[in-house]
Amino acid sequence: MPGCRHHRQRPMILVFIRHKNPAKLLALPLYAVHLIRRLDRAALVALAFIAMLVALLTQTAIHVLAPNTRVLIGKVIVVDPGHGGIDPGAHDREGTTEKEIVLDIARRLFGLLGKAKGIPIQTRHGDWSLDELYPHESTRHRQDLAARVHIANRINADAMVCIHVNKSPHASARGPVTFYNQASQDSRRLASCIQRRLSELQPRGAGGIVKGDFYILRNSKVPTVIAEVGFISNPEEKKLLLTPSYRQDIAEAILAGLADFFEGQGVSPAITN
């Protein structure tokens, strides 16, 4: 209507706990516009830690974790499922969207990190974008990206993992690829750790680690990677990406890669570009 401004749902940063009933989420909303810019790392960590204590009592069983996850205790990890809201990311003509796939993987990784006594901070827990949280950039897309980076930088996270799905005009393209910031040795090392673990799921088509000139990588002040976990354009891989058990495998592979990183591993595998 003329003179009326459409009110969109305010995006939130949520610390959530997976309950036995997936439809019931115990959530602690942190309205980023009002809080993220004011709360320091200690305050956010304290809030997340309280949620994790409850999670230990209420969360359903998760696959057996790698034995080295002790190194994740107390580590603040930003889990960033890409896209959301009006931005579906990669998609096919049958209604499958990247934003839905990566959100589910991120939720699984969030739960695994909590079980490992890490402190995960997830950038979105629903189908929304974050552009309203950081209006200083010129376009909606850049505002969304800036908000995600701001969260990681503001709390001085120990690492940030952005989860995405790839797409190619060539249906034969397949396998995970992990992008890193070439100006950050820690970003490169984190990429090598996560890529090695993801490659164990797809040894035939796995790519390498790739230098990425992306907004999030350029502007993040913490070790950050963009993990493209598979190709939605590859029929066989798309079928896997739509399988809950495979999404769980991806989440566990990223968790293991994070543990490897904090153990000091990262042997710099072959670089694709």
N, C-alpha and C positions, 0 to 999 in steps of 0.2 A: 504494500500500500504506500502511496506517496506520503512522505514525511515520516514514515516508520522505518526504523533500522532493524534489519533482521538480526536476531540474537542467536549466535552460535553457542553451542555448548563449550564452556571454558575447558581447554585441555588441562590435564592434571598429570603430575608425576605421582605414581602410585607405588607404595610398598605393599605388596599383596601376598596372601598366603593361600596356597592351593588346598582346598578342603576336600574331604571325602566326596562331597557333592560338588562337582565342578561348577555348578550354577551358583553356588554360594561362596563368594569371595569375601574374606575379611580384609578390608582395605583401609589404608591410612592415606587419605589424599593430601598431597602437598601442593597447594595452588601456587604454581611457580611464579606467576606475576607478583604475588604478594610475599612469598616465602623464599624461593630459591635465591633471590638476589639479596636476601637478608640473613638467611641461615648460613652459618659457616659449616665447615666439614664436620666438626665435632657434633653439632646439633643434628645434622642429617644422619650421621653414623649412629648416634644414640637412638633416633627414631627407628632406623632400619634394624638395629640390634634387638630392640623390643619386639619388632615383628618377627624376627628370626627365632627368638625364644619361644614365641607362640607356635611358630611353624614346626619346631622340633616336636611339639606335643600333638599337633593336629594333622600334619602332612601325611599323605599316603605313601606307601613304600615306593622307592625309586630304585632303578637298577644299581647294582653294586658299583661303587665309585672306585676310581683308580687309587692305589695305595698312597700315592704321593700328594693327595689333596690336603694334607696337613699344612702345606705351605700357603693354602688359600685362607687360612683362619685370619679373620680381621681385615682381609684385603677388600678395598672398596672398588667394585667393578661396575662400570656403567654398561648396561646391556641395551643396545639401541636397535630395535627392529625398524628397518627402513620404511619410508613412505607412510601412508595412512591418510584418512580423510578423503579429500577429493583426488589425491594422488595414489592410484592403484599400484604404481610400479610396473614391472613386467607383467604381461597377462597374455592369455590366449583368447580364442574366440568362443570358448565354452564356459566362461565365467570364473576361471581360475586366476587368482591375482597374487602377485608377489607379497603385497601387504598382509594378506591373511596367512600365508605360509610362514613368513618370517616372524609374525607376532606369536604364532604357536611355538615355534622353535625358541624364541626369546623367553616365553613363559616357562618352558621346560628348563632352559639354562638358568633362569632365575631361581627355580626350585632347587636345582642341583647345587648352585652356589650357596644357597641358604643351608642346605643339608650339610655342606662342607664347612659351615660356619664362616663363610665369607659374608660380605655385606654388599649385596647387589642393589643397584639403583637402576630401574628400568625407565626409559624415557617415555614410553607410552604403553598403556595396558588395554587400549581399545582402538577402535577405528577412527582416529582423529589425527590431525597434524598439529604441529607445535608453533605455527607461525604467529599466533597471537601473543606468544610469550616474549618475543623479541622483535618488536616492530621497527628496529632501527635500520634494517637492511632495505634495499630498494624494491625487491620482489617478494611475493609470498613464498616462493621456493627457497630463496636465500634466507628469509626470516625463519623458516622451519629448520634449516640446517644450522643457522646461527644459534638457535635455542638449544639444540642438542649438544653442540660444542660447549655452549655456555655452562650447561649443567656439569659436564665433566671438568671443565676448567675451574668453575666456582668451588667445587668441593675437593679439588686437587685429587681426583681419583687415581688409584694405582694403575688402572688400565681401562680402556674403552674398546668394546667390540661392537661394530656395526654389522648387522646381519642382513644380507641381501640375497636375491636370487637372480641369476643371469639369464640373458636371452640373446639368441643369435639368429641371423637369417639362414644359417646353415644348421639343419636339423642334426647333423652328426656331431656338432660341438657339444662337449659334455665335461663333467668333472668340476671340482672346486678350484677357485682361484682366490688368492688373498692379496689385497692391496696394502701397501705401506707408505709412510712418509719418508722419502729418501733423505730428508734432512735429520731424521731421528734414528739413531742406531737401535734404540729400544723398540721403536715401531717395527723396524726390519726384523729384529730378533723375535718379537711377538708374532709377526706374520709367519716366520719360518716354523715356529712351534705349532701354531694352529693349523697351518697348511699341511704339515707333516701328519698330524692326526686326522684331518679331513681326508687326506689322500689315502689313508688306510681303508676308508669306506668305498672309494672309487679308484682303485689302483690303475685301471685301464685308461681312464680319461683325465686323470688329475693333471692340472696345470701346475705352475710354480707360484712363487711370490712375484708381485708386479709393482713397480714404482707407480704410485697413483697421485696425480695432480688434482685432487678433489678438495672441495671447500673444507670438509670436516678434517681431512688429514692435514691440510695446510694450516688450519687455525687451532687445532688441538694442541694444548700444552702438556698433555699426558700421553703415554704410549697408546697409540690408537691404530686399529686396523679395520679394513672393510673386508669381511668374509663373504664372498659370493659362493654359496654352498652348493650350487648346481644350476643346470640349465632347464628352464621351464619349456624351452623350445625343442628339447630332445625328448621324444616320446617315452623312451625307457626311463630316463631320469625324472621326467615329470611324474610318471607313475610312482616312483619311489618317494618323491617330494610330497605326494598326497597321502602317503602311508604314515600313520602315527608312529609306528615302531621305528621307521627310518628317521623321522624328525627327532625322535628321542636319541637315536644314534648320533645324529649331528650335534645335538646339545651336549652329549657326553664327550664327543670328540673335541669340541671347543673348550669344555671344562678341562679336559686332559691337557690341551695345548696351553691353557692359562697356567695350569700347575707346572708344566714343563718350563714355562717362561719364568715363573717366580723361583724355580729351582736353579735358574741360571743357565738353562739350556738354550739352544738356538744356534744351529751350525751352519746357517746361511745356505739353504738349498739353491738349486739353479734358479736364476732370475729369468722370467719370461721376457720382460722388457726393461 
